[in-house]
Amino acid sequence: MVKIRLARGGAKKKPFYSIVATDSRKRRDSGYIERIGYFNPVARGQEVRLQLEEDRLSYWISQGAQISDRVKQLVKEYRDPSIREKQLAMQAEKAADKAKKIAADLKAKTDLEAKEAAKVVAEAPAEEAPAEEVVAEAPAEEAPAEEVVAEAPAEEAPAEEVVAEAPAEEAPAEEKPAEESEAK
């Protein structure tokens, strides 16, 4: 019995199919009676995706050849190219729906995390109220010291040097014990 089916060719991960009329007892890619077209599923740009000789196809059908399911689909697509466009549109629509679903899930997750963070923040100040009072009192005590420092630079520039030298005096004080321990 003669069958019209696909015979695979091409490289690994880059398929290319020939549409062939072959004996049904032969292997998929082995010898065939006649090549009546080709199908390139990875065609890009100007490349031809599907080519078919319809007169040879009709001849083999008249001789009693059976057509595989995939070749039937390809023949329909060859005769009416809008079928392919509809398929691509449906795939694009499915991809868009999936992307929207993922975005909605991500937004819901971030909203949930934000609510949990807000809940933690709302609970934290209630527990740490005494600590806030201590922090509020500390700047009030330091305010007079800031006023004195603020007045000194206004009077003379050397006063700034004195303020700058004060931290410098602390640094050598820390170094002296280290030197003494080295000397011992």
Buried (B, 14 or more C-beta within 10 A) or exposed (E): EBBBBBBEEEEEEEBBBBBBBBEEEBEEBEEBBBBBBBBBEEEEEEEEBBEBEEEBBEBBBEEEBEBEEEBEEBBEBBEEEEEBEEEEEEEEEEEEEEEEEEEEEEEEEEEEEEEEEEEEEEEEEEEEEEEEEEEEEEEEEEEEEEEEEEEBEEEEEEBEEEEEEEEEEEEEEEEEEEEEEEEE
